[in-house]
Amino acid sequence: MTPALLVGVDFGLPHFDADLDELSQLALTAGLKPVAKMTCKRKAPDAALFVGSGKADEIKFMAEQTGAKEVLFDQSLSPAQQRNLERHLGLPVNDRTLLILEIFAQRARSHDGKLQVELARLQYLSTRLVRRWSHLERQRGGIGTRGGPGETQIELDRRMISDAIKRTKERLTKVKKQRSTQRRQRDRRNSFNVSLVGYTNAGKSTLFNALVKARAYAADQLFATLDTTTRQLYLGESGRSASVSDTVGFIRDLPHGLIDAFQATLQEAVDADLLLHVVDASNPNFPEQMAEVKRVLHEIGASEVPQWLIFNKIDNLPLERQPLERLDLYEVDGQALKRLFVSAQSGEGLSVLRKMLADEVSQIHSEPETPADPRFALDNFGENSDDFA
């Protein structure tokens, strides 16, 4: 594993990760070994070196002392900042965006997942051609060229990348049509569609496996699942089945290129009848993670889909933070949402979730013209509770 120095810059924005814990997890997931961390405060990024020349010297010294062979920034760097930092430090410099892209490239397994990652990578690369390769400035003249300096290598590479982006988008369009056809087939079967969404490593895949008895890959790491998996869940109480989909996890500062590229995958959430927003109840930063999930759902057009909150991993909560009631209401931006506490690992609370889904499906099929809003169909719930007991 390549030793890496992690750097975070606090610009006074909310949710700054002072401990760089998430960046450290990303680095480990990508196959790097964090050997040191450094944080600093600035009012604004330095145009040339992002952190300024003085702090850049400190980073260089710490990298020499700790044996770091790469420097990772928790924020996105411009191509010029990245190039200048590499020249100043004499080491490869990468940012959070590239790290996430690398992880996605390693984890994508399905055909469409690989296409989506490739598109995002090409879009990122198209802005970085001037970063390291000085040979790209050499000019090339073609046969029949009359006058002029000819086409530079960098222009040629940009055109090749542009062509590759166009081809990949066309292939993704075909994938999107195929998924649309599959969804229409499910709709013709009058299927109730449920999508699991949530912050990465909240336990979505573990919950998915427990609900539908599947064998989707699940691990205690970021972005364990990238490809959407859909299975049928038979709800015995209702005599019907629901279609359940496990989707890619969200994360703070998820690159916009990835959100755009993964539209085909995230469309499952947009077209769902119900979203199960899985939250890691044991994570002290769960409110910020919930806010990030909400932001991405709004960006992909799924913010109006009915949603239940599934607070997972209660088996990791200490006794004093165990909820008084397993089922209650949780207010999000003035809206009361169903909240259920479960442990996908131990199975606690899953029988309640299955019954809730069965009741929901039964109610919708019994009243097709006026389907109930799953956010408010609450019977005999406890008092509202925004905090753990």
Secondary structure, DSSP 4 states (H G I P E B T S, - for coil): -EEEEEEEEE-S-TT--TT-HHHHHHHHHTTEEEEEEEEEE-SS-BTTTBS-HHHHHHHHHHHHHHT-SEEEESS---HHHHHHHHHHHSS-EEEHHHHHHHHHHHH--SHHHHHHHHHHHHHHHTT-TTSS-GGGG-EEPPTT--SS--EEHHHHHHHHHHHHHHHHHHHHHHHHHHHHHHHHHHHHTTPEEEEEEEBTTSSHHHHHHHHHT------SSTT---S-EEEEEEETTTTEEEEEEE-PPB-TT--HHHHHHTHHHHHHHHT-SEEEEEEETT-TTHHHHHHHHHHHHHHTT-TTS-EEEEEE-GGGS-GGGS-S-SEEEEEETTEEEEEEE--TTT-TTHHHHHHHHHHHHHHHHHSTTS---TTT--SS-----SS--
